[in-house]
Amino acid sequence: MPKETRLSYRTILRTLKPLENQGIIKQVRSEPSKKGGKEKKIYSLTFKGTLTYLDSATPQAIDYLLKDNNYHYSPNKANEIITRKIQPMRHDTLAVFLENCGKQQDIPIFRQISWLREHYGLDVFRAVVLAANATMEKDKLPNLDWVKKSIIASGGKAEEIELTLKNFRRLEEDFLAKTFEKEFGYQLASLKGIGDLHNDNLEKLFAKLVARIERENQRQLSPLKELVQNLKQTN
């Protein structure tokens, strides 16, 4: 990280706790130090951290500005902007990154990203990025740093603080996962797939999504129902 960011090792260390408090990263394990010092702490991005990264590639209004102050909001333009913003990671690396996140965080959409890319091309990255942006905009849970400071101010003990933060992180991750599934479903339903669209994992996911939206009595279900039908049959 110091090599990539050109920040000092100490500066990187100082950022870890705030990032953990905000639910962007989490400690997954520790390893013995080869030099005999303190144990090394191994961190990983959370689902929120993954969405935060993807959200950073969202096209802004200024990105679409053309000559004479005109705006061009075509899907191809959006793909071009997103492709530029995720450089130098590149699409192959991004697909592997999302696939690994999907396995670690049990996110079906990310686990199937290679299959989705095969059938939807660059459009799938646009769907992922725009769904991440919509999800982050709907995250209404309080900032975890604020929660921690509030508990400290009220005289809370260290064990109480950590348990409360853990519960908040769990609630937030669950909210983000369900919201992302819904937003990605809307994005994917607007795309046209090619070839064999049969995928058991995604069919089950989107069938559950349709049922959930029906329970919430929301509109825009027709495209999602068509998507589920497409996933069930071979084109």
Buried (B, 14 or more C-beta within 10 A) or exposed (E): EEEEEEEEEEEEEEBBEEBBBBBBBBEEEEEEEEEEEEEEEEBBBBBBBBBBBBBEBBBEEEBBEEEEEEEEEEEEBBBBBBBEBBEEBEBEEBBBBBBBBBEBBEBBBBBBBEBBBBBBBBBBBBBBBBBBBBBBEEBEBEEBBEBBEEBEEEEBEEEEBEEBBEEBBEEBBEBBBBBBBBBBBBBBBBBEBEEEBEBEEBBEBBBEBBEBBEEEEEEEBEEBBEBBEBBEEEE
